[in-house]
Amino acid sequence: MPSSIAYEEAHSIDSNEEDTNRLSQTAHNNAEGNSNDSNPPPRFFHYVPRLFCVENSIEATAISFNTFARAIILMASAFIGPGLLGLAKAEAVRDCDINTPECIESARVYGFLPSSLLTNIATVSGLVSALILPPTGAMIDYTSYRRSVGLYASLGMSIIKVVEIWISSKTWFAMASLQLISAILFQLSTVTEYAYSAELTSCPQQQSKYQSFFFLVMFISFVLYTLEVLIPGKLYALDDVGTARLGAILSSIWTVPLFAVTWLYLFPKRKALRRVPTDQTLWTAGFKKLYHTFQMIGSSLPAVYWFLLSSMCCGSANWSINTVAITYFKEFLQLSSQNIGLVILTMLISGIPGTFVGKYVSLKFNPIISCKICLFLFIVIISAASLQLSSAKKDYAFLFGSMLGVCKGWLHPIQNALYVTIIPKGQEVEMMGVYVFCFHIFAFLPPLFFTFLNEEGFSMRWGMASINLFFAFGLMFLHQIKDYEEARSQGEAVTQREANNTSLVTSDRNID
């Protein structure tokens, strides 16, 4: 994972001290706005809109640009999804007689039901991403190619959005394949961005402030882009394919210049943080780092251990629910892409009060209780949607979207705040890397469950409800953290132990 540093007991104390000092210096420099290897500010930096500026920090401003563009990429996928589903279904039933509903219901394309297309894409891309994230994190740590990874991933996503403008009945399968590639590139971009954001500051309060700002930028991007697609789409009565083309055009107009400015002029190059061990490769080094880091967490940080297990489950469910919901809305509720876009817009707007609700509950009790309540509400809302929503009650989809939006706006910032407060200080970079990995490692499982149930002939109600299995396991693992203050004290104990080790080494060297 990005900048995740393994805790290896076999390493000498000298090596640990060197790595700790290097990371501490990097975090300190970035907090002051003077990051290592940073380029001087480009001349246009003073003209950057205030929406993107973060305390005159070039790297923080770069992350806000990148967040804005990545949010558009994510939303563009939501608009092209219904178009792909419709085109896949048209291809599947092309040879069916309109008077034979059995043929229409069982028609397949490339061996699968057309309604399984989006969840198949999510399954494959999630599985591939889980395999390549550790070596990508190793590349970010052990080489100077961090900026190159982000640049080429962003360039690839932009090119794909341009190509998607030509979506049609003849090109839909190629476009679906490009969606798979785009999803993998999106994860690589996420890893790189997190590596930079983790180095902005080592202060949890300041890091929380940065993350809140980036969340606001992401929300504004979501809303602006969604309105840009929905308003012309309604005025010109575009169908699903027309809406997908419009979304691709607008996303290309936004993302190409934003990604270019971000990665060519704002994000600085980074030197390798350390060398690849002689007996390892980039591929094995990434996995070994994760293994040793999890060993350290399991032995010294049980609260972090249970939290990460919870994140593996509820993170995968939260990440996959959009794909599953789009399929459910399109195939089961028979909503158009325009109405699906409106549901998503409702969800986004509802995320604002959700953020404040989560903050209030956290202050009233603590972040652990707040997360538990939110996960329980996720289960209740998804269960109600699975039981009550139907093509005859499709208007209730907006109510479902609003309630789901409240939970989404609640969970993500509270999870981040909880994690930052229970991990050891001075190890934020590597611990954030592990967090990102855990959040995405099982992202392929919820859409895989949905596809399996769909292919076996079960109602999509069961497919939608299957997401609750992951939220339930996430809640069960989180419940193992009994006391918030005890969880914080575990992180503080590791911080103090590392500080004592460093002091001992320094004293020994002074004596010598």
Solvent accessible surface area in square Angstrom, and as a share of the most:
residue,aa,sasa,rsa
1,M,0,0.00
2,P,3,0.02
3,S,0,0.00
4,S,0,0.00
5,I,23,0.12
6,A,13,0.10
7,Y,66,0.25
8,E,31,0.14
9,E,149,0.67
10,A,103,0.80
11,H,73,0.33
12,S,65,0.42
13,I,91,0.46
14,D,71,0.37
15,S,40,0.26
16,N,52,0.26
17,E,19,0.09
18,E,100,0.45
19,D,23,0.12
20,T,53,0.31
21,N,78,0.40
22,R,73,0.27
23,L,10,0.05
24,S,53,0.34
25,Q,92,0.41
26,T,2,0.01
27,A,7,0.05
28,H,102,0.45
29,N,28,0.14
30,N,5,0.03
31,A,45,0.35
32,E,109,0.49
33,G,39,0.37
34,N,103,0.53
35,S,9,0.06
36,N,50,0.26
37,D,59,0.31
38,S,48,0.31
39,N,67,0.34
40,P,112,0.70
41,P,73,0.46
42,P,22,0.14
43,R,229,0.84
44,F,72,0.30
45,F,14,0.06
46,H,157,0.70
47,Y,182,0.69
48,V,14,0.08
49,P,76,0.48
50,R,217,0.79
51,L,56,0.28
52,F,14,0.06
53,C,41,0.25
54,V,11,0.06
55,E,100,0.45
56,N,130,0.66
57,S,8,0.05
58,I,30,0.15
59,E,9,0.04
60,A,0,0.00
61,T,0,0.00
62,A,0,0.00
63,I,1,0.00
64,S,0,0.00
65,F,17,0.07
66,N,0,0.00
67,T,8,0.04
68,F,3,0.01
69,A,0,0.00
70,R,24,0.09
71,A,3,0.02
72,I,1,0.00
73,I,3,0.02
74,L,60,0.30
75,M,10,0.04
76,A,3,0.03
77,S,35,0.23
78,A,11,0.09
79,F,2,0.01
80,I,2,0.01
81,G,2,0.02
82,P,0,0.00
83,G,0,0.00
84,L,0,0.00
85,L,0,0.00
86,G,30,0.29
87,L,21,0.10
88,A,0,0.00
89,K,75,0.32
90,A,57,0.44
91,E,56,0.25
92,A,15,0.12
93,V,36,0.21
94,R,169,0.62
95,D,135,0.70
96,C,26,0.16
97,D,79,0.41
98,I,148,0.75
99,N,120,0.62
100,T,54,0.31
101,P,72,0.45
102,E,124,0.56
103,C,48,0.29
104,I,55,0.28
105,E,137,0.61
106,S,70,0.45
107,A,13,0.10
108,R,112,0.41
109,V,18,0.11
110,Y,149,0.57
111,G,55,0.53
112,F,95,0.40
113,L,25,0.13
114,P,13,0.08
115,S,12,0.08
116,S,0,0.00
117,L,24,0.12
118,L,16,0.08
119,T,0,0.00
120,N,31,0.16
121,I,21,0.11
122,A,22,0.17
123,T,16,0.09
124,V,67,0.38
125,S,7,0.05
126,G,7,0.07
127,L,80,0.40
128,V,51,0.29
129,S,2,0.01
130,A,6,0.05
131,L,95,0.47
132,I,43,0.22
133,L,1,0.00
134,P,0,0.00
135,P,16,0.10
136,T,14,0.08
137,G,0,0.00
138,A,0,0.00
139,M,64,0.28
140,I,1,0.01
141,D,0,0.00
142,Y,21,0.08
143,T,22,0.13
144,S,63,0.41
145,Y,122,0.46
146,R,1,0.00
147,R,40,0.15
148,S,39,0.25
149,V,20,0.11
150,G,0,0.00
151,L,43,0.21
152,Y,141,0.54
153,A,3,0.02
154,S,0,0.00
155,L,87,0.43
156,G,18,0.17
157,M,0,0.00
158,S,6,0.04
159,I,94,0.48
160,I,11,0.05
161,K,0,0.00
162,V,55,0.32
163,V,56,0.32
164,E,2,0.01
165,I,41,0.21
166,W,165,0.58
167,I,0,0.00
168,S,30,0.19
169,S,74,0.48
170,K,194,0.82
171,T,43,0.25
172,W,12,0.04
173,F,92,0.38
174,A,55,0.43
175,M,6,0.03
176,A,4,0.03
177,S,46,0.30
178,L,41,0.20
179,Q,18,0.08
180,L,41,0.20
181,I,82,0.42
182,S,4,0.02
183,A,36,0.28
184,I,24,0.12
185,L,33,0.17
186,F,14,0.06
187,Q,10,0.04
188,L,29,0.14
189,S,0,0.00
190,T,9,0.05
191,V,1,0.01
192,T,0,0.00
193,E,14,0.06
194,Y,47,0.18
195,A,1,0.00
196,Y,0,0.00
197,S,8,0.05
198,A,5,0.04
199,E,1,0.00
200,L,2,0.01
201,T,5,0.03
202,S,50,0.32
203,C,56,0.33
204,P,22,0.14
205,Q,134,0.60
206,Q,47,0.21
207,Q,16,0.07
208,S,49,0.31
209,K,119,0.50
210,Y,8,0.03
211,Q,47,0.21
212,S,70,0.45
213,F,49,0.21
214,F,12,0.05
215,F,50,0.21
216,L,92,0.46
217,V,0,0.00
218,M,53,0.24
219,F,32,0.13
220,I,47,0.24
221,S,0,0.00
222,F,19,0.08
223,V,25,0.14
224,L,77,0.38
225,Y,1,0.00
226,T,0,0.00
227,L,65,0.33
228,E,56,0.25
229,V,0,0.00
230,L,6,0.03
231,I,97,0.49
232,P,40,0.25
233,G,1,0.01
234,K,106,0.45
235,L,140,0.69
236,Y,165,0.63
237,A,90,0.69
238,L,58,0.29
239,D,96,0.50
240,D,22,0.11
241,V,27,0.15
242,G,13,0.12
243,T,0,0.00
244,A,2,0.01
245,R,96,0.35
246,L,32,0.16
247,G,1,0.01
248,A,3,0.02
249,I,70,0.36
250,L,32,0.16
251,S,0,0.00
252,S,13,0.08
253,I,111,0.56
254,W,77,0.27
255,T,0,0.00
256,V,70,0.40
257,P,70,0.44
258,L,17,0.08
259,F,7,0.03
260,A,39,0.30
261,V,41,0.24
262,T,0,0.00
263,W,0,0.00
264,L,91,0.45
265,Y,115,0.44
266,L,4,0.02
267,F,0,0.00
268,P,2,0.01
269,K,120,0.51
270,R,8,0.03
271,K,145,0.61
272,A,47,0.36
273,L,10,0.05
274,R,33,0.12
275,R,222,0.81
276,V,47,0.27
277,P,44,0.28
278,T,147,0.85
279,D,114,0.59
280,Q,32,0.14
281,T,82,0.48
282,L,53,0.26
283,W,129,0.45
284,T,54,0.31
285,A,0,0.00
286,G,0,0.00
287,F,72,0.30
288,K,85,0.36
289,K,6,0.03
290,L,8,0.04
291,Y,129,0.49
292,H,45,0.20
293,T,0,0.00
294,F,50,0.21
295,Q,94,0.42
296,M,5,0.02
297,I,0,0.00
298,G,42,0.40
299,S,90,0.58
300,S,27,0.17
301,L,0,0.00
302,P,56,0.35
303,A,5,0.04
304,V,1,0.00
305,Y,82,0.31
306,W,76,0.27
307,F,3,0.01
308,L,2,0.01
309,L,38,0.19
310,S,2,0.02
311,S,0,0.00
312,M,27,0.12
313,C,19,0.11
314,C,1,0.00
315,G,1,0.01
316,S,0,0.00
317,A,0,0.00
318,N,14,0.07
319,W,83,0.29
320,S,3,0.02
321,I,0,0.00
322,N,61,0.31
323,T,35,0.20
324,V,0,0.00
325,A,4,0.03
326,I,14,0.07
327,T,0,0.00
328,Y,0,0.00
329,F,3,0.01
330,K,37,0.16
331,E,29,0.13
332,F,53,0.22
333,L,0,0.00
334,Q,106,0.47
335,L,6,0.03
336,S,45,0.29
337,S,1,0.01
338,Q,12,0.05
339,N,46,0.24
340,I,2,0.01
341,G,1,0.01
342,L,56,0.28
343,V,0,0.00
344,I,20,0.10
345,L,20,0.10
346,T,40,0.23
347,M,15,0.07
348,L,27,0.13
349,I,90,0.45
350,S,13,0.09
351,G,8,0.08
352,I,75,0.38
353,P,64,0.40
354,G,0,0.00
355,T,39,0.23
356,F,133,0.55
357,V,59,0.34
358,G,0,0.00
359,K,119,0.50
360,Y,143,0.54
361,V,17,0.10
362,S,15,0.09
363,L,139,0.69
364,K,127,0.54
365,F,116,0.48
366,N,33,0.17
367,P,20,0.13
368,I,6,0.03
369,I,64,0.32
370,S,0,0.00
371,C,2,0.01
372,K,39,0.17
373,I,63,0.32
374,C,0,0.00
375,L,1,0.00
376,F,113,0.47
377,L,60,0.30
378,F,0,0.00
379,I,36,0.18
380,V,68,0.39
381,I,16,0.08
382,I,0,0.00
383,S,39,0.25
384,A,43,0.34
385,A,5,0.04
386,S,4,0.02
387,L,129,0.64
388,Q,106,0.47
389,L,4,0.02
390,S,23,0.15
391,S,58,0.38
392,A,98,0.76
393,K,89,0.38
394,K,63,0.27
395,D,110,0.57
396,Y,123,0.47
397,A,0,0.00
398,F,64,0.27
399,L,97,0.48
400,F,5,0.02
401,G,0,0.00
402,S,27,0.17
403,M,73,0.33
404,L,0,0.00
405,G,1,0.01
406,V,42,0.24
407,C,2,0.01
408,K,39,0.16
409,G,2,0.02
410,W,9,0.03
411,L,0,0.00
412,H,52,0.23
413,P,35,0.22
414,I,14,0.07
415,Q,5,0.02
416,N,22,0.12
417,A,37,0.28
418,L,0,0.00
419,Y,1,0.00
420,V,17,0.10
421,T,39,0.23
422,I,0,0.00
423,I,1,0.01
424,P,0,0.00
425,K,77,0.33
426,G,34,0.33
427,Q,22,0.10
428,E,16,0.07
429,V,9,0.05
430,E,12,0.06
431,M,0,0.00
432,M,23,0.10
433,G,1,0.01
434,V,0,0.00
435,Y,6,0.02
436,V,3,0.02
437,F,19,0.08
438,C,0,0.00
439,F,22,0.09
440,H,13,0.06
441,I,29,0.15
442,F,73,0.30
443,A,5,0.04
444,F,31,0.13
445,L,45,0.22
446,P,0,0.00
447,P,0,0.00
448,L,74,0.37
449,F,79,0.33
450,F,1,0.00
451,T,8,0.05
452,F,119,0.50
453,L,32,0.16
454,N,14,0.07
455,E,33,0.15
456,E,105,0.47
457,G,67,0.65
458,F,103,0.43
459,S,50,0.32
460,M,22,0.10
461,R,70,0.26
462,W,164,0.57
463,G,1,0.01
464,M,0,0.00
465,A,30,0.23
466,S,17,0.11
467,I,1,0.00
468,N,19,0.10
469,L,77,0.38
470,F,16,0.07
471,F,0,0.00
472,A,44,0.34
473,F,87,0.36
474,G,0,0.00
475,L,42,0.21
476,M,93,0.42
477,F,43,0.18
478,L,3,0.02
479,H,97,0.43
480,Q,68,0.30
481,I,6,0.03
482,K,149,0.63
483,D,66,0.34
484,Y,26,0.10
485,E,107,0.48
486,E,93,0.42
487,A,2,0.01
488,R,88,0.32
489,S,52,0.33
490,Q,35,0.16
491,G,2,0.02
492,E,94,0.42
493,A,62,0.48
494,V,5,0.03
495,T,37,0.22
496,Q,103,0.46
497,R,94,0.34
498,E,39,0.17
499,A,49,0.38
500,N,71,0.36
501,N,54,0.28
502,T,42,0.25
503,S,65,0.42
504,L,114,0.57
505,V,14,0.08
506,T,59,0.34
507,S,55,0.35
508,D,83,0.43
509,R,127,0.46
510,N,118,0.61
511,I,144,0.73
512,D,152,0.79
